[in-house]
């Protein structure tokens, strides 16, 4: 397998993100989706991690399974909120023993009810330091083009993000809808001396309610014109999906024109939209 740092050094990458299955039936569907997208020759894929480690075992199994069955590496998302050092060390050792070489280190979201999540870590940088203690991993972190939802202000957000990126091999952004959001983030980080490659994350819309819920959680702005189109199509699932493909395709084109180090597409465990975007871009 390959480390993402080496893949990025070789040229622009294409990657896909999956969610861990919560049932055995969903695991079968995920495997079928990965198989369907494999002919697009992704540079790597990633598997997310449920809140407070709720999908730890299923994330682990999906990552190891993809790594074994496919020629492209699978990256494991890992959060520190609600996790003990012993739990994280055991999981990292297991990944290392199973040939996994790439980790996305995330703080993770605290419980929505404000309760104490437990665990021994709070910030992504603490998890980055832990992962660096295990030889053999390329490490990435998350970036929010429109600021982290819990950032007090823009300046401190960018300072902390630059600090995180200085300690790792790459970053991957939360989804966004306008090229300028990514461009401004890169410019602001460059002013702080940050040169770590950051892959833009692109989310093809599948559900009006779903994208609005996720956007509210992640501090992502939905342009007025897009909101109007979604309002008009709401209730027609295929019309919404087609809008999602069109918007994501145009965003990817603008990002490629900007010279991004790669594209990271959120699949929502479905192949159709991602396949159409790939075809539209002529990749």
Secondary structure as GFF3:
##gff-version 3
##sequence-region A 1 283
A	DSSP	alpha_helix	4	10	.	.	.	ID=ss1
A	DSSP	beta_strand	13	18	.	.	.	ID=ss2
A	DSSP	alpha_helix	24	38	.	.	.	ID=ss3
A	DSSP	beta_strand	44	47	.	.	.	ID=ss4
A	DSSP	three_ten_helix	51	53	.	.	.	ID=ss5
A	DSSP	alpha_helix	56	69	.	.	.	ID=ss6
A	DSSP	beta_strand	73	79	.	.	.	ID=ss7
A	DSSP	alpha_helix	85	97	.	.	.	ID=ss8
A	DSSP	beta_strand	102	106	.	.	.	ID=ss9
A	DSSP	alpha_helix	124	132	.	.	.	ID=ss10
A	DSSP	beta_strand	138	143	.	.	.	ID=ss11
A	DSSP	alpha_helix	154	166	.	.	.	ID=ss12
A	DSSP	beta_strand	170	173	.	.	.	ID=ss13
A	DSSP	alpha_helix	179	191	.	.	.	ID=ss14
A	DSSP	beta_strand	198	203	.	.	.	ID=ss15
A	DSSP	alpha_helix	208	218	.	.	.	ID=ss16
A	DSSP	alpha_helix	224	233	.	.	.	ID=ss17
A	DSSP	alpha_helix	237	258	.	.	.	ID=ss18
A	DSSP	beta_strand	262	266	.	.	.	ID=ss19
A	DSSP	alpha_helix	272	281	.	.	.	ID=ss20
###
